[in-house]
Amino acid sequence: MKTITGTLAAIAVVTAIYGLPSQASADDLLQNGNFWLTRSSASHIDYILGFLEGAQLGRNFAVWKWDVSSKDGELKITSALDSYSTEAQKYLSNVTVGQIADGLNQFYSDFRNRNIMIHDAVWLVLEQISGIPDSQLNLEAWRKNSRQ
């Protein structure tokens, strides 16, 4: 009886271990062009929507610590909100989520850009959409820094 119980316990442990999902490699977790290109078009849209929601949360983080009832706090909040509004107006007005996804697809179609993180690539794509010429994006520096 002890042998059967021990054998069943060993089988249960082995089954549980093999039944666990395999651990993702570090490369699978890097949200760069290689990650982007493995995702579907629908995932691209969802990713960008989440990214933009995260930007809103970042905006909130920038002001939550300041006391609105103090003059100094009010000035800091106003400054942070003005900065966010100015940049959002410049880079996001009349830009669609689909446009950003198309830009990222095009950006990552160049194999040299694949190690650039998605959050950095979004910035570069928004710069392109806003009219900044590729020659001013300093892509070689972005590529070099992404390999470190």
C-alpha positions in Angstrom: 0.0 0.0 0.0 2.8 2.4 0.8 4.5 1.6 -2.5 1.3 2.4 -4.4 0.7 5.6 -2.5 4.3 6.7 -3.1 4.1 5.8 -6.7 0.8 7.7 -7.2 2.3 10.7 -5.4 5.4 10.6 -7.6 3.2 10.4 -10.7 1.1 13.3 -9.5 4.1 15.5 -8.9 5.6 14.6 -12.3 2.3 15.3 -14.0 1.9 18.6 -12.2 5.4 19.7 -13.2 5.0 18.8 -16.9 1.5 20.3 -16.9 2.8 23.7 -15.9 3.1 26.2 -18.7 6.7 26.6 -19.8 8.5 29.7 -18.5 8.8 32.4 -21.1 12.3 33.2 -22.1 13.6 36.7 -21.5 13.5 37.4 -25.2 9.8 36.6 -25.3 9.1 39.3 -22.6 11.0 42.1 -24.3 8.4 44.3 -25.9 10.4 45.3 -29.0 9.9 44.8 -32.7 10.4 41.0 -32.5 7.6 40.9 -30.0 5.4 43.2 -32.1 5.8 41.2 -35.2 4.5 38.0 -33.5 1.2 39.7 -32.6 -2.0 39.9 -34.7 -3.4 43.1 -36.1 -6.1 43.0 -33.4 -3.4 42.7 -30.7 -1.6 45.7 -32.2 -4.8 47.8 -31.8 -5.3 46.6 -28.2 -1.7 47.2 -27.4 -1.8 50.8 -28.6 -5.1 51.5 -26.8 -3.5 50.3 -23.6 -0.4 52.3 -24.3 -2.4 55.5 -24.7 -4.4 54.7 -21.5 -1.0 54.3 -19.8 0.0 57.7 -21.0 -3.1 59.1 -19.3 -2.2 57.4 -16.1 1.3 58.8 -16.4 -0.3 62.3 -16.8 -2.2 61.6 -13.5 1.0 60.4 -11.8 2.7 63.6 -12.7 0.2 65.7 -10.7 -1.2 63.5 -7.9 1.6 64.3 -5.5 1.1 68.1 -5.6 -1.3 69.8 -3.2 -3.8 71.7 -5.3 -4.6 73.9 -2.3 -1.1 75.4 -2.2 0.1 78.0 -4.7 3.2 76.1 -5.4 1.3 72.8 -5.9 -1.2 74.6 -8.2 1.7 76.0 -10.3 3.3 72.6 -10.6 0.0 70.9 -11.5 -0.7 73.5 -14.1 2.8 73.2 -15.6 2.6 69.4 -15.8 -0.9 69.5 -17.3 0.1 72.2 -19.8 3.1 70.2 -20.9 1.1 67.0 -21.4 -1.7 68.9 -23.3 0.8 70.6 -25.5 2.6 67.4 -26.5 -0.6 65.4 -26.8 -2.0 68.1 -29.1 1.2 68.2 -31.2 1.6 64.4 -31.5 -1.9 62.8 -31.1 -4.4 65.2 -32.7 -5.9 63.7 -35.8 -3.8 60.6 -35.4 -5.6 57.2 -35.2 -4.7 54.1 -33.4 -4.6 52.4 -36.8 -2.1 55.0 -38.1 0.2 54.3 -35.2 -0.1 50.5 -35.8 0.7 51.0 -39.5 3.6 53.1 -38.6 5.0 50.5 -36.2 4.5 47.8 -38.8 6.5 49.9 -41.3 9.1 50.8 -38.7 9.7 47.2 -37.7 9.8 46.0 -41.3 13.4 47.2 -41.2 15.2 44.4 -39.4 17.7 47.0 -38.0 14.9 48.5 -35.8 13.7 45.2 -34.2 15.6 45.7 -31.0 14.1 49.1 -30.3 11.5 48.9 -27.6 7.9 49.5 -28.6 7.5 52.5 -26.3 10.5 54.2 -28.0 9.2 53.1 -31.4 5.8 54.7 -30.7 7.7 58.0 -30.0 9.6 57.7 -33.3 6.5 56.9 -35.3 4.6 59.8 -33.8 7.6 62.0 -34.7 7.3 60.8 -38.3 3.6 61.3 -38.4 4.1 64.9 -37.1 6.3 65.6 -40.1 9.8 65.1 -38.6 12.0 63.8 -41.4 13.7 60.4 -40.9 17.1 62.2 -41.2 16.4 64.0 -37.9 15.2 60.9 -36.0 18.8 59.8 -35.3 17.8 56.2 -35.8 21.4 54.9 -35.7 21.7 56.1 -32.1 18.3 54.5 -31.2 19.5 51.2 -32.8 22.8 51.3 -31.0 21.3 52.1 -27.6 18.7 49.3 -28.0 21.4 46.7 -28.2 22.9 47.6 -24.8 
